[in-house]
Amino acid sequence: MSDCEWLSDRMPIVALGKAAWTPDEIRHLNECGSCQREWELVQVASRLGDEASRSLQPITIATAVVRRLERERDGRLRRRAWGFAGLAAAAAVAGALWTGGLENGPSQTPPQGTEVAGRLSIPLPELESLDPAELDSVLQTMDEPAVNGSTDDPALDDLSIDELERVLDSWRVDA
């Protein structure tokens, strides 16, 4: 082991005041620039620790730590409660969808005519060739109320059995 390594190992002990330099160590320390820089660094580091311990107030730190732990515990409990509430809400929605409970609820209002028409899947190939402006004008005329109470809708007696079945199939709600 070289003298530099020996001094490097002893520096923390001497800095803490648990040992003193021997005359040979002092001579080497005065001659070696590397050991001098390391010794200065150890002394500064030792003083920093002393100053920090004097400036810390244990009661203040303990109180701050306890408050922080309480806030984190409360936050975890709050997050856990919200997690359970969210899980319960998701289970309720899933159960209602699974059993069809949302469709049969007492507060549901009957659908408007346009909503029913929007769900109908009656193919109209004659409308497929129209550009968007023409299709928009056709849809607007369909939404206008009938004049003088006349309707262009055929009576049920005018429909064939196949047409009636298609109309009934389009009105069925899949549960």
FENKAGI-V891616 format. One record per helix or strand of 3 or more residues. SS is the DSSP state (@ for helix, = for strand). FROM is the first residue (numbers start at 1). TO is the last residue. If there is no record, write none. Layout:
ss=SS from=FROM to=TO
ss=SS from=FROM to=TO
This chain:
ss=@ from=3 to=15
ss=@ from=23 to=31
ss=@ from=33 to=55
ss=@ from=58 to=99
ss=@ from=113 to=119
ss=@ from=125 to=127
ss=@ from=132 to=143
ss=@ from=147 to=149
ss=@ from=156 to=158
ss=@ from=161 to=171
